Amino acid sequence: MDINSASTVVLQALTQATSQDTAILKPAEERLKQWETQPGFYSALLNIFTNHTLDVNVRWLAVLYFKNGIDRYWRRIAPHALAEEEKTSLRAGLIANFNEPVNQVGGEMNSKAFLFVIRIIYFTLSHEKYLFGHY
C-alpha cells in the first residue's frame, strides 16, 4: 500500500475515532492500535497532521498517536522498532512542517513538533553514543 492510500485509510479511522458514538469510536481505536506497528503508519500520521485543510480534532489525534509511537518505537532495540528509512523520512517531514496556520493551536502544534524533533535527536544521539562508546 502506498503512502497516499495508507493516509486515506488512517484518516478515515482517525475521523471515526473522534466520534462521540462509541459504536464508531471503539472499532476505529482498535484499528489504529493494530496499525501502530505497521510500516508507514507514522508517515501517514505525519501527512495527516501536517495537512492544514483537515479538521483540527483529527489532526490533534494524529499528533497524539504520532507522539506515542515515537516514544514506543523509535529506539532501535524496541519491539517493532521503526525502520531507519521511515525515521529518516519522519525527521525530514517534521523539520519541513514547522508552520501552522491555525492561530489557536499554532503555538502548541509548533511546540509539539519541536519536542518531537528534540526527542528524535536525543534517541539518535543516544544510539550513536552507544554504538561508538562515547559516554
Sequence and secondary structure as in RCSB ss.txt:
>XXXX:A:sequence
MDINSASTVVLQALTQATSQDTAILKPAEERLKQWETQPGFYSALLNIFTNHTLDVNVRWLAVLYFKNGIDRYWR
RIAPHALAEEEKTSLRAGLIANFNEPVNQVGGEMNSKAFLFVIRIIYFTLSHEKYLFGHY
>XXXX:A:secstr
  HHHHHHHHHHHHHHHT S HHHHHHHHHHHHHHTTSTTHHHHHHHHHT TTS HHHHHHHHHHHHHHHHHH S
TTSTT   HHHHHHHHHHHHHT     HHHHHHHHHHHHHHHHHHHHHHHHHHHHHHT  
